[in-house]
Structures are given as structure tokens and as C-alpha cells.
Amino acid sequence: MESLNPPPRSRQPEGCLVVAIRIPVRIVVLVLVVPVRMVWDALVVLGRFLRDTVFRPLGRALLWVGRALFVWPFVGLWRYVLVPVGKVLAWLATVLLVVPAVWLHRYVLTPVGHAAAWLARAVGAGLAWVYARVLCPIGHGIVRLLKGAGAVLAALGLGAYTALAWLGRYLLVVPARRLYTWVLAPVGRAVAWCVRGLGWLLGLLATGIGLALYWTARVLLVLPALALWRWILAPVGRVLAAVAREVGETLGHAWRVAGRISRAVGRALGTLFRWIFVEPVRWVYRTVLTPVGHVVRDAVLRPVAAGARAVGRVAREALTAARDTVRQARADFRRMLFGEPRQPAAVDRREPPARDTRTLGSSTTALTKD
């Protein structure tokens, strides 16, 4: 298993400038950071105390108040008002809209639709019969008539068509082909050659202008910027980076040292507070209040508690005796007015006495009854 700690970074050799900067910077930063760290630790302790004693109880109280004012009324409104009203409205919508719509669809629209579909099928069948038995024969006859007329007209106009084709060939096609071959094609090639030459000349001119602009920009901008970066900005940046790195490391080191100092100061203050306040209070509680409390408990509280228990016991016994007396007097008065109550007749159920076990001789089953 690999270690969780990162491997230590290799220390690079440091120059005299880094060493000369590190010590005074660390001293100054430590002097400046220690008060800040102590104030920060004090604020952290105060914030934790306020969080545990003020903000958390206040947040719980505000949460309870928010629930009581916003959540519970809406829950009650939803549960006891909106849901019953919604159920009633749903029932009314079902009774007033859905059931009539289903009845209308089932007993009115469906039969009407079936009748309309049957009528449409009947009309379609009639139109198909008219198309197949009437229109198709008429159309076939018209087509045959037109074919015959076309054949007659073609036989009559064949000679005229041949003459017109010969005239069109020698009056239009042959002159147009010769014009394209001997005039338009050479002119087009010459124009294309001129355009290519002009493009080559423009490309050569653009290349020359681009090379000139490139070398001008290189000499006037790139080389000075490169020299500035290489001989000025890079060394200054390395020095500033070294200073910033050392300042950052120094701040981190000073923050850790200040934390240890703040922790030591806090522990010292805690020890001083314990010696000044806690230990005296504990000593007083242990050596004074505890014995006094024991004496008060043994000499006062326990006798008082025993007396109170005895008084309570006597009061309970007196109440019990009074209750029994009142019950007996009420029974005597009832007996005096109405006489002795009639006792129920005893019935032999052949059951065993109170806690005796059942035997075969005293069984009450039908098979073993005497």
C-alpha cells in the first residue's frame, strides 16, 4: 500500500539572492502575521461559541416557526380542504361529464358512425360499378379512336417532316457547330490563357509584397520583442517569481509558527482561567457545598421526606377506611330498604374444586359422566 504522504520535493540549489531575501522577509512576515493569526483564532473560537450557543438554537427555533407558519398550514389545507374538494369535483366531473359523454359515444355517435360508414361503402361500391362498367369502356373507345387518327395523320405528314429536318440540319446545326469550332473555342482558349497569366502575375506580386511585409514586421517587431523577452522580461520574471515563491513560503511558515504561538497563548490563557476561576469553584463545590449538601440531605431532606411519606400513608389509610365505612353504610341502608338480596341457587356443574386437577372420576364429558 502506497503512503498517503506526497514524496518530498527535491531541493534545488539556491543562490545568494534567495538566501539574502529569505531571512529578513521571514522576520517581517512573522511579526506581521502573529497578531493576525491570534485575532483569527480568537474569531474562530468566538464563532464556534456563537454557533453552538446562539445560531444553532436560533436556527432550530426559526425552523420550527417556519414549519408552524408555512408548512403545517399548507399541509393541513392540502390534506383537509383541497384533497376532499378535489375528490368531490372529480366525482362531479365523472357524473356530469364523463358518464354522459360515454353514454353519448356508445348509444348515439357509434350507431350514427356505423350508419355513415355503411352509406359511404354503398356509395363507393356504386361509383366503382359506374367506373368499371361505364367510364372504362368509353375511355378505351376514345383511346382507340385517337390512335387511329394519329396513325392517319402520321402517314400523311412523313414527307413534310423529312424536309423540315433536312432544312433544320443544314441551316442551323451545321453553321452553329462551325461557329463554335473555329470562332468561340479559340477565343475562349485565348481568354483563359490571359486570365491564367494575369493570375500568375498577381500571385507573384502578392508573394513579393508578403515577403517584404514579413521581413519588415520581423525586423521591426518580432526581433525587438524577442530580445526584450529574452534579455529583460525573462530575467526580471525569474527574480520576481523567486521573490513571490519565497514570500509565499515565508507566509505559510509564518502562519504555521503563528498558529503554534497562538495555540500556546490560548493554552496559557486557558490554564490561567482554570487556575483563577475553575479550580477555586471546583474546590468550593467539593470541599464546602458538597458536605453542606450532604448534611442538609441527611439532617433535613430525608426526615422531611420520611415524614411526608408517613403522612401520606396515614392519609391513604384514613381515606381507605372512610371509603370502606361509606360502602358498608350504603350496603346497610340498601338492605334496610329492600331487604336481603336473593342468593342464586347453586348448580352442580361437576367441576373440580378451585385449583384441583381434573380426574376421570370427576370428568364432565358425555362418555364418562355418571
C-alpha beads as a LAMMPS data file, in Angstrom:
LAMMPS data file: protein, C-alpha beads

370 atoms
369 bonds

1 atom types
1 bond types

-500.0 500.0 xlo xhi
-500.0 500.0 ylo yhi
-500.0 500.0 zlo zhi

Masses

1 110.0

Atoms # bond

1 1 1 0.000 0.000 0.000
2 1 1 1.414 3.337 -1.041
3 1 1 1.934 6.035 1.552
4 1 1 -0.613 8.842 1.662
5 1 1 2.043 11.489 2.208
6 1 1 3.403 13.046 -1.011
7 1 1 7.050 12.376 -1.796
8 1 1 9.376 15.147 -0.616
9 1 1 10.343 17.609 -3.298
10 1 1 13.952 17.680 -4.258
11 1 1 15.654 20.848 -3.114
12 1 1 17.156 22.821 -5.918
13 1 1 20.425 24.667 -5.284
14 1 1 19.636 28.197 -4.114
15 1 1 21.540 31.319 -4.968
16 1 1 22.781 34.081 -2.717
17 1 1 19.880 36.335 -3.714
18 1 1 17.295 33.829 -2.391
19 1 1 19.190 33.409 0.891
20 1 1 19.604 37.187 1.258
21 1 1 15.870 37.745 0.713
22 1 1 14.555 34.867 2.862
23 1 1 15.681 35.807 6.411
24 1 1 14.517 39.476 6.576
25 1 1 11.290 38.624 4.773
26 1 1 10.540 35.819 7.264
27 1 1 11.231 38.088 10.225
28 1 1 8.988 40.880 8.918
29 1 1 6.242 38.492 7.880
30 1 1 6.324 36.676 11.235
31 1 1 5.971 39.985 13.101
32 1 1 3.033 40.945 10.893
33 1 1 1.314 37.559 10.825
34 1 1 1.341 36.659 14.541
35 1 1 -1.305 39.291 15.552
36 1 1 -3.423 38.400 12.539
37 1 1 -3.292 34.686 13.397
38 1 1 -4.143 35.340 17.054
39 1 1 -7.097 37.524 16.023
40 1 1 -8.157 34.820 13.552
41 1 1 -8.022 32.089 16.210
42 1 1 -9.978 34.293 18.638
43 1 1 -12.615 34.909 15.969
44 1 1 -12.782 31.156 15.232
45 1 1 -13.346 30.351 18.905
46 1 1 -15.963 33.121 19.194
47 1 1 -17.683 31.905 16.033
48 1 1 -17.845 28.311 17.294
49 1 1 -19.214 29.518 20.645
50 1 1 -21.864 31.634 18.923
51 1 1 -22.711 28.759 16.571
52 1 1 -23.233 26.298 19.417
53 1 1 -24.991 28.642 21.837
54 1 1 -26.849 31.181 19.680
55 1 1 -27.114 30.431 15.981
56 1 1 -27.965 26.725 16.174
57 1 1 -30.790 27.141 18.771
58 1 1 -31.981 30.245 16.926
59 1 1 -31.947 28.327 13.643
60 1 1 -33.907 25.463 15.166
61 1 1 -36.426 27.917 16.615
62 1 1 -36.745 29.700 13.265
63 1 1 -37.128 26.333 11.534
64 1 1 -39.916 25.364 13.934
65 1 1 -41.609 28.752 13.485
66 1 1 -41.291 28.432 9.706
67 1 1 -42.854 24.995 9.795
68 1 1 -45.626 26.216 12.107
69 1 1 -46.365 29.294 9.963
70 1 1 -45.863 27.956 6.439
71 1 1 -45.542 24.180 6.181
72 1 1 -48.182 22.897 8.592
73 1 1 -50.975 25.292 7.427
74 1 1 -50.360 24.309 3.798
75 1 1 -50.233 20.626 4.730
76 1 1 -53.491 20.982 6.632
77 1 1 -55.039 22.966 3.758
78 1 1 -53.944 20.316 1.265
79 1 1 -54.966 17.350 3.410
80 1 1 -58.255 18.570 4.850
81 1 1 -59.511 21.070 2.224
82 1 1 -58.014 20.652 -1.237
83 1 1 -57.977 16.847 -1.336
84 1 1 -61.648 16.446 -0.263
85 1 1 -62.706 19.282 -2.590
86 1 1 -60.726 17.684 -5.412
87 1 1 -62.355 14.310 -4.786
88 1 1 -65.803 15.940 -4.799
89 1 1 -65.016 17.825 -8.028
90 1 1 -63.661 14.641 -9.621
91 1 1 -66.845 12.809 -8.665
92 1 1 -68.983 15.644 -10.047
93 1 1 -66.951 15.731 -13.271
94 1 1 -67.339 11.970 -13.615
95 1 1 -71.081 12.114 -13.019
96 1 1 -71.787 15.263 -15.058
97 1 1 -69.303 14.955 -17.927
98 1 1 -67.666 11.540 -18.300
99 1 1 -70.750 9.382 -17.854
100 1 1 -72.897 11.478 -20.293
101 1 1 -70.026 11.599 -22.796
102 1 1 -69.576 7.806 -22.620
103 1 1 -73.328 7.296 -22.999
104 1 1 -73.429 9.712 -25.970
105 1 1 -70.494 7.959 -27.633
106 1 1 -71.834 4.485 -27.009
107 1 1 -75.505 4.939 -27.830
108 1 1 -75.558 7.897 -30.296
109 1 1 -72.260 8.555 -32.057
110 1 1 -71.274 4.903 -32.550
111 1 1 -74.570 3.906 -34.288
112 1 1 -74.508 7.117 -36.382
113 1 1 -70.907 6.427 -37.364
114 1 1 -71.697 2.826 -38.311
115 1 1 -74.611 4.042 -40.458
116 1 1 -72.425 6.695 -42.132
117 1 1 -69.717 4.101 -42.805
118 1 1 -72.269 1.712 -44.360
119 1 1 -73.641 4.529 -46.519
120 1 1 -70.112 5.529 -47.628
121 1 1 -69.330 1.900 -48.526
122 1 1 -72.552 1.690 -50.543
123 1 1 -71.788 4.936 -52.409
124 1 1 -68.208 3.739 -53.072
125 1 1 -69.482 0.438 -54.433
126 1 1 -71.900 2.315 -56.769
127 1 1 -69.148 4.620 -58.033
128 1 1 -66.832 1.636 -58.605
129 1 1 -69.541 -0.101 -60.641
130 1 1 -70.081 3.073 -62.726
131 1 1 -66.300 3.381 -63.279
132 1 1 -65.860 -0.273 -64.250
133 1 1 -68.997 -0.700 -66.342
134 1 1 -69.451 2.751 -67.932
135 1 1 -66.398 5.033 -67.831
136 1 1 -63.715 2.412 -68.635
137 1 1 -65.377 1.176 -71.886
138 1 1 -65.984 4.777 -73.018
139 1 1 -62.345 5.693 -72.276
140 1 1 -60.976 2.660 -74.134
141 1 1 -63.060 3.559 -77.166
142 1 1 -61.823 7.178 -77.157
143 1 1 -58.185 5.983 -76.901
144 1 1 -58.567 3.601 -79.850
145 1 1 -60.193 6.376 -81.919
146 1 1 -57.327 8.778 -81.125
147 1 1 -54.707 6.146 -82.009
148 1 1 -56.309 5.599 -85.405
149 1 1 -56.463 9.349 -86.123
150 1 1 -52.799 9.706 -85.119
151 1 1 -51.730 6.908 -87.455
152 1 1 -53.566 8.551 -90.379
153 1 1 -52.004 11.957 -89.645
154 1 1 -48.510 10.432 -89.335
155 1 1 -48.840 8.697 -92.732
156 1 1 -49.875 11.963 -94.358
157 1 1 -47.139 14.175 -92.739
158 1 1 -43.992 11.899 -93.061
159 1 1 -42.636 13.646 -96.187
160 1 1 -43.029 17.144 -94.723
161 1 1 -41.251 16.054 -91.507
162 1 1 -38.239 14.750 -93.519
163 1 1 -37.936 18.014 -95.464
164 1 1 -38.117 20.124 -92.326
165 1 1 -35.435 18.002 -90.610
166 1 1 -33.012 18.400 -93.602
167 1 1 -33.536 22.148 -93.680
168 1 1 -33.013 22.494 -89.898
169 1 1 -29.762 20.473 -90.067
170 1 1 -28.104 22.467 -92.852
171 1 1 -29.464 25.871 -91.882
172 1 1 -28.955 25.758 -88.058
173 1 1 -26.907 22.833 -86.751
174 1 1 -24.002 22.857 -89.222
175 1 1 -23.396 26.677 -89.053
176 1 1 -23.616 26.621 -85.239
177 1 1 -21.065 23.765 -84.988
178 1 1 -18.606 25.523 -87.300
179 1 1 -19.021 28.796 -85.388
180 1 1 -18.208 27.003 -82.114
181 1 1 -15.234 25.100 -83.593
182 1 1 -13.488 27.930 -85.484
183 1 1 -14.501 31.061 -83.574
184 1 1 -15.791 30.581 -79.996
185 1 1 -13.362 27.840 -78.896
186 1 1 -10.154 29.706 -79.954
187 1 1 -11.410 32.944 -78.437
188 1 1 -12.237 31.123 -75.175
189 1 1 -8.789 29.493 -75.011
190 1 1 -7.097 32.853 -75.563
191 1 1 -9.193 34.471 -72.851
192 1 1 -8.423 31.589 -70.429
193 1 1 -4.666 31.877 -71.169
194 1 1 -4.791 35.622 -70.493
195 1 1 -6.669 35.071 -67.240
196 1 1 -4.123 32.441 -66.096
197 1 1 -1.243 34.763 -66.945
198 1 1 -2.866 37.637 -65.075
199 1 1 -3.444 35.366 -62.055
200 1 1 0.189 34.213 -62.082
201 1 1 1.370 37.830 -62.272
202 1 1 -0.912 38.870 -59.398
203 1 1 0.256 35.876 -57.312
204 1 1 3.896 36.766 -57.931
205 1 1 3.207 40.377 -56.960
206 1 1 1.315 39.296 -53.784
207 1 1 4.168 36.937 -52.841
208 1 1 6.704 39.718 -53.183
209 1 1 4.593 42.118 -51.144
210 1 1 4.029 39.417 -48.482
211 1 1 7.755 38.658 -48.213
212 1 1 8.518 42.337 -47.883
213 1 1 5.880 42.819 -45.185
214 1 1 7.058 39.651 -43.395
215 1 1 10.674 40.749 -43.185
216 1 1 9.647 44.283 -42.259
217 1 1 7.455 43.030 -39.403
218 1 1 10.151 40.537 -38.329
219 1 1 12.854 43.189 -38.232
220 1 1 10.735 45.953 -36.695
221 1 1 8.523 43.917 -34.283
222 1 1 9.493 40.286 -33.751
223 1 1 13.243 40.632 -33.226
224 1 1 12.915 43.572 -30.750
225 1 1 10.111 41.780 -28.870
226 1 1 12.213 38.589 -28.763
227 1 1 15.237 40.489 -27.473
228 1 1 13.071 42.294 -24.904
229 1 1 11.604 38.991 -23.688
230 1 1 14.929 37.128 -23.659
231 1 1 17.193 39.752 -22.109
232 1 1 14.821 41.830 -19.906
233 1 1 11.422 40.278 -19.140
234 1 1 12.584 36.713 -18.561
235 1 1 15.324 37.598 -16.013
236 1 1 13.038 40.093 -14.247
237 1 1 10.262 37.471 -14.217
238 1 1 12.598 34.851 -12.742
239 1 1 13.643 37.302 -9.990
240 1 1 10.000 38.218 -9.260
241 1 1 8.989 34.542 -9.293
242 1 1 11.772 33.743 -6.805
243 1 1 10.673 36.638 -4.595
244 1 1 6.989 35.621 -4.826
245 1 1 7.836 31.977 -4.099
246 1 1 9.920 32.935 -1.094
247 1 1 7.217 35.321 0.139
248 1 1 4.591 32.585 -0.236
249 1 1 6.713 30.003 1.570
250 1 1 7.522 32.585 4.222
251 1 1 3.835 33.403 4.680
252 1 1 2.999 29.717 5.042
253 1 1 5.846 29.156 7.509
254 1 1 4.923 32.282 9.469
255 1 1 1.247 31.257 9.508
256 1 1 2.126 27.835 10.933
257 1 1 4.510 29.352 13.508
258 1 1 1.885 31.944 14.431
259 1 1 -0.640 29.138 14.848
260 1 1 1.664 27.369 17.278
261 1 1 2.255 30.617 19.146
262 1 1 -1.491 31.337 19.222
263 1 1 -2.168 27.774 20.437
264 1 1 0.435 28.192 23.199
265 1 1 -1.055 31.554 24.195
266 1 1 -4.559 30.069 24.182
267 1 1 -3.468 27.145 26.318
268 1 1 -1.737 29.548 28.709
269 1 1 -4.876 31.663 28.957
270 1 1 -6.977 28.531 29.429
271 1 1 -4.648 27.317 32.178
272 1 1 -4.738 30.737 33.828
273 1 1 -8.542 30.809 33.633
274 1 1 -8.710 27.317 35.103
275 1 1 -6.379 28.284 37.975
276 1 1 -8.151 31.585 38.675
277 1 1 -11.806 30.547 38.282
278 1 1 -12.420 26.856 37.620
279 1 1 -10.201 25.338 40.307
280 1 1 -11.483 27.669 43.094
281 1 1 -15.068 26.979 42.075
282 1 1 -14.361 23.241 41.962
283 1 1 -12.627 23.396 45.370
284 1 1 -15.530 25.326 46.877
285 1 1 -18.026 22.864 45.376
286 1 1 -16.052 19.831 46.508
287 1 1 -14.982 20.958 50.000
288 1 1 -17.841 23.264 51.035
289 1 1 -21.022 22.813 49.056
290 1 1 -20.921 19.014 48.806
291 1 1 -20.545 18.411 52.599
292 1 1 -23.154 21.086 53.335
293 1 1 -25.473 19.475 50.797
294 1 1 -24.926 16.043 52.358
295 1 1 -25.646 17.452 55.829
296 1 1 -28.803 19.177 54.576
297 1 1 -29.865 15.992 52.793
298 1 1 -29.262 13.731 55.834
299 1 1 -30.482 16.176 58.533
300 1 1 -33.372 17.918 56.766
301 1 1 -34.489 16.486 53.448
302 1 1 -34.566 12.789 54.319
303 1 1 -36.515 13.300 57.625
304 1 1 -38.900 15.645 55.844
305 1 1 -39.361 13.103 53.041
306 1 1 -39.881 10.280 55.593
307 1 1 -42.440 12.398 57.464
308 1 1 -44.199 13.280 54.213
309 1 1 -44.334 9.583 53.251
310 1 1 -45.690 8.689 56.707
311 1 1 -48.324 11.441 56.474
312 1 1 -49.264 10.244 53.017
313 1 1 -49.524 6.661 54.189
314 1 1 -51.741 7.678 57.132
315 1 1 -53.877 9.820 54.816
316 1 1 -54.278 6.920 52.384
317 1 1 -55.216 4.539 55.197
318 1 1 -57.726 7.074 56.542
319 1 1 -59.238 7.512 53.077
320 1 1 -59.426 3.757 52.616
321 1 1 -61.146 3.320 55.997
322 1 1 -63.581 6.137 55.233
323 1 1 -64.336 4.620 51.815
324 1 1 -64.987 1.177 53.385
325 1 1 -67.218 2.759 56.042
326 1 1 -69.241 4.633 53.423
327 1 1 -69.587 1.473 51.329
328 1 1 -70.741 -0.551 54.360
329 1 1 -73.226 2.150 55.370
330 1 1 -74.624 2.265 51.831
331 1 1 -74.988 -1.535 51.822
332 1 1 -76.772 -1.467 55.208
333 1 1 -79.125 1.270 54.018
334 1 1 -79.974 -0.690 50.849
335 1 1 -80.535 -3.866 52.916
336 1 1 -82.771 -1.906 55.284
337 1 1 -84.909 -0.578 52.402
338 1 1 -85.048 -3.550 50.048
339 1 1 -84.174 -6.455 52.281
340 1 1 -81.559 -9.114 51.790
341 1 1 -80.720 -9.792 48.163
342 1 1 -81.776 -13.230 46.888
343 1 1 -78.845 -15.572 46.577
344 1 1 -78.553 -17.514 43.304
345 1 1 -79.209 -21.234 43.522
346 1 1 -76.123 -23.374 43.430
347 1 1 -75.820 -25.591 40.368
348 1 1 -73.757 -28.778 40.441
349 1 1 -71.636 -28.470 37.335
350 1 1 -69.456 -31.380 38.340
351 1 1 -66.413 -29.187 38.020
352 1 1 -63.321 -29.778 40.141
353 1 1 -62.703 -27.514 43.127
354 1 1 -60.705 -24.316 42.809
355 1 1 -57.228 -25.486 41.915
356 1 1 -57.611 -29.296 41.982
357 1 1 -56.685 -31.255 38.908
358 1 1 -59.359 -32.937 36.758
359 1 1 -59.595 -36.741 37.056
360 1 1 -61.522 -39.430 35.215
361 1 1 -63.916 -39.765 38.148
362 1 1 -64.895 -36.086 38.094
363 1 1 -64.908 -35.573 34.335
364 1 1 -67.854 -33.763 32.798
365 1 1 -67.630 -35.334 29.376
366 1 1 -70.578 -37.273 27.997
367 1 1 -68.652 -40.558 27.842
368 1 1 -67.527 -40.600 31.494
369 1 1 -70.495 -38.882 33.191
370 1 1 -72.160 -40.873 35.940

Bonds

1 1 1 2
2 1 2 3
3 1 3 4
4 1 4 5
5 1 5 6
6 1 6 7
7 1 7 8
8 1 8 9
9 1 9 10
10 1 10 11
11 1 11 12
12 1 12 13
13 1 13 14
14 1 14 15
15 1 15 16
16 1 16 17
17 1 17 18
18 1 18 19
19 1 19 20
20 1 20 21
21 1 21 22
22 1 22 23
23 1 23 24
24 1 24 25
25 1 25 26
26 1 26 27
27 1 27 28
28 1 28 29
29 1 29 30
30 1 30 31
31 1 31 32
32 1 32 33
33 1 33 34
34 1 34 35
35 1 35 36
36 1 36 37
37 1 37 38
38 1 38 39
39 1 39 40
40 1 40 41
41 1 41 42
42 1 42 43
43 1 43 44
44 1 44 45
45 1 45 46
46 1 46 47
47 1 47 48
48 1 48 49
49 1 49 50
50 1 50 51
51 1 51 52
52 1 52 53
53 1 53 54
54 1 54 55
55 1 55 56
56 1 56 57
57 1 57 58
58 1 58 59
59 1 59 60
60 1 60 61
61 1 61 62
62 1 62 63
63 1 63 64
64 1 64 65
65 1 65 66
66 1 66 67
67 1 67 68
68 1 68 69
69 1 69 70
70 1 70 71
71 1 71 72
72 1 72 73
73 1 73 74
74 1 74 75
75 1 75 76
76 1 76 77
77 1 77 78
78 1 78 79
79 1 79 80
80 1 80 81
81 1 81 82
82 1 82 83
83 1 83 84
84 1 84 85
85 1 85 86
86 1 86 87
87 1 87 88
88 1 88 89
89 1 89 90
90 1 90 91
91 1 91 92
92 1 92 93
93 1 93 94
94 1 94 95
95 1 95 96
96 1 96 97
97 1 97 98
98 1 98 99
99 1 99 100
100 1 100 101
101 1 101 102
102 1 102 103
103 1 103 104
104 1 104 105
105 1 105 106
106 1 106 107
107 1 107 108
108 1 108 109
109 1 109 110
110 1 110 111
111 1 111 112
112 1 112 113
113 1 113 114
114 1 114 115
115 1 115 116
116 1 116 117
117 1 117 118
118 1 118 119
119 1 119 120
120 1 120 121
121 1 121 122
122 1 122 123
123 1 123 124
124 1 124 125
125 1 125 126
126 1 126 127
127 1 127 128
128 1 128 129
129 1 129 130
130 1 130 131
131 1 131 132
132 1 132 133
133 1 133 134
134 1 134 135
135 1 135 136
136 1 136 137
137 1 137 138
138 1 138 139
139 1 139 140
140 1 140 141
141 1 141 142
142 1 142 143
143 1 143 144
144 1 144 145
145 1 145 146
146 1 146 147
147 1 147 148
148 1 148 149
149 1 149 150
150 1 150 151
151 1 151 152
152 1 152 153
153 1 153 154
154 1 154 155
155 1 155 156
156 1 156 157
157 1 157 158
158 1 158 159
159 1 159 160
160 1 160 161
161 1 161 162
162 1 162 163
163 1 163 164
164 1 164 165
165 1 165 166
166 1 166 167
167 1 167 168
168 1 168 169
169 1 169 170
170 1 170 171
171 1 171 172
172 1 172 173
173 1 173 174
174 1 174 175
175 1 175 176
176 1 176 177
177 1 177 178
178 1 178 179
179 1 179 180
180 1 180 181
181 1 181 182
182 1 182 183
183 1 183 184
184 1 184 185
185 1 185 186
186 1 186 187
187 1 187 188
188 1 188 189
189 1 189 190
190 1 190 191
191 1 191 192
192 1 192 193
193 1 193 194
194 1 194 195
195 1 195 196
196 1 196 197
197 1 197 198
198 1 198 199
199 1 199 200
200 1 200 201
201 1 201 202
202 1 202 203
203 1 203 204
204 1 204 205
205 1 205 206
206 1 206 207
207 1 207 208
208 1 208 209
209 1 209 210
210 1 210 211
211 1 211 212
212 1 212 213
213 1 213 214
214 1 214 215
215 1 215 216
216 1 216 217
217 1 217 218
218 1 218 219
219 1 219 220
220 1 220 221
221 1 221 222
222 1 222 223
223 1 223 224
224 1 224 225
225 1 225 226
226 1 226 227
227 1 227 228
228 1 228 229
229 1 229 230
230 1 230 231
231 1 231 232
232 1 232 233
233 1 233 234
234 1 234 235
235 1 235 236
236 1 236 237
237 1 237 238
238 1 238 239
239 1 239 240
240 1 240 241
241 1 241 242
242 1 242 243
243 1 243 244
244 1 244 245
245 1 245 246
246 1 246 247
247 1 247 248
248 1 248 249
249 1 249 250
250 1 250 251
251 1 251 252
252 1 252 253
253 1 253 254
254 1 254 255
255 1 255 256
256 1 256 257
257 1 257 258
258 1 258 259
259 1 259 260
260 1 260 261
261 1 261 262
262 1 262 263
263 1 263 264
264 1 264 265
265 1 265 266
266 1 266 267
267 1 267 268
268 1 268 269
269 1 269 270
270 1 270 271
271 1 271 272
272 1 272 273
273 1 273 274
274 1 274 275
275 1 275 276
276 1 276 277
277 1 277 278
278 1 278 279
279 1 279 280
280 1 280 281
281 1 281 282
282 1 282 283
283 1 283 284
284 1 284 285
285 1 285 286
286 1 286 287
287 1 287 288
288 1 288 289
289 1 289 290
290 1 290 291
291 1 291 292
292 1 292 293
293 1 293 294
294 1 294 295
295 1 295 296
296 1 296 297
297 1 297 298
298 1 298 299
299 1 299 300
300 1 300 301
301 1 301 302
302 1 302 303
303 1 303 304
304 1 304 305
305 1 305 306
306 1 306 307
307 1 307 308
308 1 308 309
309 1 309 310
310 1 310 311
311 1 311 312
312 1 312 313
313 1 313 314
314 1 314 315
315 1 315 316
316 1 316 317
317 1 317 318
318 1 318 319
319 1 319 320
320 1 320 321
321 1 321 322
322 1 322 323
323 1 323 324
324 1 324 325
325 1 325 326
326 1 326 327
327 1 327 328
328 1 328 329
329 1 329 330
330 1 330 331
331 1 331 332
332 1 332 333
333 1 333 334
334 1 334 335
335 1 335 336
336 1 336 337
337 1 337 338
338 1 338 339
339 1 339 340
340 1 340 341
341 1 341 342
342 1 342 343
343 1 343 344
344 1 344 345
345 1 345 346
346 1 346 347
347 1 347 348
348 1 348 349
349 1 349 350
350 1 350 351
351 1 351 352
352 1 352 353
353 1 353 354
354 1 354 355
355 1 355 356
356 1 356 357
357 1 357 358
358 1 358 359
359 1 359 360
360 1 360 361
361 1 361 362
362 1 362 363
363 1 363 364
364 1 364 365
365 1 365 366
366 1 366 367
367 1 367 368
368 1 368 369
369 1 369 370
